[in-house]
Amino acid sequence: MILISACLAGLSVRYNGTNSLDEKIQRLMLENKAITVCPELMGGFSTPREPAEIVGGNGGDVLDGKATVIERTGRDVTELYLKGAYATLQKALEVDASLVVLKEYSPSCGSAMIYNGAFNGTKLLGEGVTTALLRRYGIEVLLEEQFL
């Protein structure tokens, strides 16, 4: 089974209430070859929600307690991102996911690039909290461009 970011399947769950529909991914869903996850919703967020970025490192640093996830308003939402990451890991293990395809740049789902934590639109090399956790458990995570 393949796990897919819900926004890539056309569900409007991104922080701003939009989606990032990809028709190839949507086809996998219709063929019952994939299921959706949204680590941020699984962590307890609603849609829409404040944008958030990792401050002080990357997703692995958040897992290790060396970085935090902060909303643009300044609220520390690290615990909700950790909760969502572990819920996604549990789902991946339950369905024996062979592959996970997540939305790039997200503080949860980024697998190669994330925003730099300054809320200025600058991206840097790094991975989100969920991606870091899944990779620690040996689960392959791709960004959508690698999969498509």
C-alpha positions as CSV (number, residue, x, y, z in Angstrom):
1,M,0.0,0.0,0.0
2,I,1.1,3.6,-0.7
3,L,0.4,6.4,1.7
4,I,-0.2,9.7,0.1
5,S,-0.5,13.3,1.4
6,A,-4.3,14.0,1.4
7,C,-3.7,17.3,-0.3
8,L,-2.1,15.6,-3.3
9,A,-5.2,13.5,-3.7
10,G,-7.3,16.6,-4.0
11,L,-8.6,17.0,-0.4
12,S,-8.6,20.6,0.7
13,V,-6.6,20.1,3.9
14,R,-3.6,22.4,3.4
15,Y,-3.0,25.2,6.0
16,N,-4.8,27.7,3.8
17,G,-7.8,25.4,2.9
18,T,-6.5,24.5,-0.5
19,N,-5.3,21.2,-2.1
20,S,-2.4,20.3,-4.4
21,L,-4.3,17.8,-6.6
22,D,-2.2,15.5,-8.8
23,E,-4.3,13.4,-11.2
24,K,-1.9,10.5,-11.2
25,I,-2.1,10.3,-7.4
26,Q,-5.9,10.7,-7.6
27,R,-6.0,7.8,-10.0
28,L,-4.1,5.6,-7.5
29,M,-6.7,6.4,-4.9
30,L,-9.6,5.5,-7.3
31,E,-7.8,2.2,-8.0
32,N,-7.5,1.5,-4.2
33,K,-3.7,1.4,-4.5
34,A,-3.2,4.2,-2.0
35,I,-4.7,5.8,1.1
36,T,-4.5,9.3,2.3
37,V,-2.9,10.8,5.4
38,C,-2.6,14.3,6.7
39,P,-0.2,14.4,9.6
40,E,-1.3,17.9,10.6
41,L,-5.0,17.0,10.8
42,M,-4.0,13.7,12.6
43,G,-2.1,15.9,15.1
44,G,-5.2,17.9,15.9
45,F,-5.1,20.9,13.6
46,S,-8.1,22.1,11.7
47,T,-8.3,23.6,8.2
48,P,-7.6,26.4,7.6
49,R,-4.8,26.9,10.2
50,E,-1.9,29.3,10.8
51,P,1.2,28.6,8.7
52,A,4.0,27.0,10.7
53,E,7.7,26.5,10.1
54,I,10.5,24.6,11.9
55,V,12.7,26.9,13.8
56,G,16.3,25.9,14.8
57,G,16.8,22.9,12.5
58,N,14.8,20.3,10.6
59,G,12.4,17.5,11.4
60,G,15.0,15.2,12.8
61,D,16.0,18.0,15.2
62,V,12.4,18.4,16.3
63,L,12.3,14.7,17.0
64,D,15.4,15.0,19.1
65,G,14.1,18.0,21.0
66,K,16.6,20.4,19.4
67,A,14.2,22.5,17.3
68,T,10.6,23.6,17.5
69,V,7.6,24.1,15.1
70,I,6.3,27.6,15.5
71,E,3.2,29.3,13.9
72,R,3.6,32.7,12.3
73,T,1.8,34.1,15.4
74,G,4.6,32.7,17.6
75,R,2.7,29.8,19.1
76,D,4.8,26.7,19.7
77,V,2.9,23.8,18.0
78,T,5.7,21.2,18.3
79,E,3.7,18.7,20.3
80,L,0.9,18.7,17.7
81,Y,3.4,18.1,14.9
82,L,4.9,15.2,16.9
83,K,1.5,13.8,17.6
84,G,0.7,13.9,13.8
85,A,4.0,12.3,12.9
86,Y,3.5,9.4,15.3
87,A,-0.1,8.9,14.1
88,T,1.1,8.8,10.5
89,L,3.8,6.3,11.5
90,Q,1.2,4.1,13.2
91,K,-1.0,4.2,10.0
92,A,2.0,3.3,7.8
93,L,2.8,0.3,10.0
94,E,-0.8,-0.8,10.1
95,V,-1.2,-0.9,6.4
96,D,2.4,-2.1,5.8
97,A,3.1,0.9,3.6
98,S,5.8,0.2,1.0
99,L,6.1,3.9,0.1
100,V,4.9,7.2,1.3
101,V,4.5,10.3,-1.0
102,L,4.3,13.6,0.8
103,K,3.9,17.2,0.0
104,E,7.2,19.1,-0.3
105,Y,8.1,22.1,1.8
106,S,5.6,21.3,4.6
107,P,7.0,21.3,8.2
108,S,5.4,17.8,8.5
109,C,5.8,16.4,5.0
110,G,8.8,18.0,3.3
111,S,11.2,15.3,2.3
112,A,14.0,17.4,0.6
113,M,13.2,21.0,1.3
114,I,11.5,23.0,4.0
115,Y,11.0,26.6,4.8
116,N,13.8,28.2,6.9
117,G,11.7,29.2,9.9
118,A,11.8,32.9,9.3
119,F,8.4,33.1,7.5
120,N,10.1,34.9,4.6
121,G,9.5,32.3,1.9
122,T,13.1,31.1,1.8
123,K,13.5,27.3,1.5
124,L,16.5,25.2,2.6
125,L,17.6,21.6,2.5
126,G,15.8,19.6,5.1
127,E,12.9,17.3,6.0
128,G,9.7,17.7,7.9
129,V,8.9,16.0,11.2
130,T,6.8,13.2,9.8
131,T,9.2,12.5,7.0
132,A,12.1,12.3,9.5
133,L,10.2,9.9,11.8
134,L,9.1,7.6,8.9
135,R,12.7,7.5,7.6
136,R,14.0,6.6,11.0
137,Y,11.7,3.6,10.9
138,G,13.1,2.6,7.5
139,I,10.0,3.7,5.5
140,E,10.7,5.2,2.1
141,V,9.4,8.7,1.7
142,L,9.4,10.6,-1.7
143,L,8.4,14.1,-2.6
144,E,5.6,14.2,-5.2
145,E,8.0,15.1,-8.1
146,Q,10.1,12.0,-7.4
147,F,7.0,9.8,-7.6
148,L,5.4,11.4,-10.6
